[in-house]
Amino acid sequence: MRVDIISIFPEYFAPLDVSLMGKARERGILDIRLHQLRDWTRDVHKTVDDTPYGGGPGMVMKPEIWGEAIDSVVAQGQRDQQAHQGHQAHQGGVEGGMPAVLPRMIVPTPSGRPFTQEVALEYAKEPWLLFAPARYEGIDSRVMAEYGSRLRVDEVSIGDYVLAGGEAAVLVIVEAVGRLLPGVLGNACSVADDSFAPGAMANLLEGPVYTKPPVWRGHEVPEILLSGHHGKIARWRRDEALRRTLEKRPELAARLDAGSLDALDRRVLEEFEGRSSRGSSGGASSDLSGGASSDSFRAGPEDVAN
């Protein structure tokens, strides 16, 4: 997979040189290319932003700078593809000439499509991703309008909060997508057991995990995990995933497809509902979020302006 990132802080992406992403780059699984947006400016100060039309605080990133940067990166990527195809055709003794593909462009923004494990799997099937992380108040909206007619453009949010810039979101997305590429993880089966993974783990959190020693500071590993009975272990893990989701993310549990639940799944749900109702009847809060009451923190107007 090729990944192009255009940013005024390309040095922000140094973490992509380490751990799994670094190894994936060394092996040629991930081809990550960083571009300094200011290289396409034409003034002595290398200005990339200006005041917003209509007034208001902050600055907006200029469309002409982004337009030239995106055009240049896309054109270079297509030339690289054609050169690669020509080399392969020469090596194989056949003619090349297949049309070059275009990148899928991803713009991180709080107002975008929620980024989920399902979206990560979707992006992992793409041969080429182009990221355009913004700073300040964002990129002039005409850039998305322009490239939305020429490329597949996704505005994506990694959560309901505002960052100083989109670079941190790009790191999150690239790592989530990169680990799904064939050959990146040592055990390909790990992906199927991830929280939120499509299939059996859809809308579920992964349960607790343990390793040696069997007893640590008086805490014992659940006996079932030492039994060697793979069927019972699988069932235990499923039950724990259900319990953890019910306790920590009840809104996810509410999305579970009732038709996909077996009798043992339903037993876990009934047990949890029974405990919750007993707690509620005793005067305790039945709030399943696990957090403080809604009155424990109220944001002032200045905290929610964005």
VENBELJO-V61875 format. One record per run of one state. SS is the DSSP state (2 for helix, 1 for strand, 0 for the rest). FROM is the first residue (numbers start at 1). TO is the last residue. If there is no record, write none. Layout:
# VENBELJO-V61875
SS FROM TO
SS FROM TO
This chain:
# VENBELJO-V61875
0 1 1
1 2 7
0 8 9
2 10 17
0 18 18
2 19 26
0 27 30
1 31 36
2 37 40
0 41 48
1 49 51
0 52 58
1 59 61
0 62 62
2 63 92
0 93 103
1 104 114
0 115 116
2 117 124
0 125 127
1 128 132
0 133 134
1 135 135
0 136 138
1 139 139
0 140 141
2 142 148
0 149 151
1 152 157
0 158 164
1 165 165
0 166 166
2 167 178
0 179 187
2 188 193
0 194 214
1 215 216
0 217 218
1 219 220
0 221 222
2 223 226
0 227 229
2 230 248
0 249 249
2 250 253
0 254 257
2 258 260
0 261 262
2 263 281
0 282 300
2 301 303
0 304 306
